[in-house]
Amino acid sequence: MITAVHALIYVEEPELARAFFRDVLEWPVSDSGGGWLIFKTGPSEFAAHPSSWEYEGQTGSTDQHFDVSLMCDDLEQTMAELAAKGAEFAGEVVDQGWGIAARLKVPGSSHEITLYEPQYDPPALSR
């Protein structure tokens, strides 16, 4: 039986990214050996999305194969709390229809992660 999802992000400077996840996002951590940190991220969801789509008269596509997003219950408050700890964001907050979203920069890399407040009933939070 599958018990969890394990997600990875590959970065140029893992020490900076690990410090960010540990100290700014404050995720509980375990050292799997040799400084390879594994973070507890809480409930998870998984979805299979098309690589091209048409929805309500809009079309789109992506070359992405995988994506990692972080969910919160109050985007404005979460962004303020993270910014106070040194987190940086790229661009403006955008209403995506499925949620309001911001792009969170990952230190030690050129990557960004979507941080969003869902506008749907998240299965990850269902009891």
Sequence and secondary structure as in RCSB ss.txt:
>XXXX:A:sequence
MITAVHALIYVEEPELARAFFRDVLEWPVSDSGGGWLIFKTGPSEFAAHPSSWEYEGQTGSTDQHFDVSLMCDDL
EQTMAELAAKGAEFAGEVVDQGWGIAARLKVPGSSHEITLYEPQYDPPALSR
>XXXX:A:secstr
           S HHHHHHIIIIIS   EEE STT EEE   S       SEEEETTEEEE   S   EEE S H
HHHHHHHHHTT  EEEEEEE SSEEEEEEE TTSS EEEEEEESS  GGG  
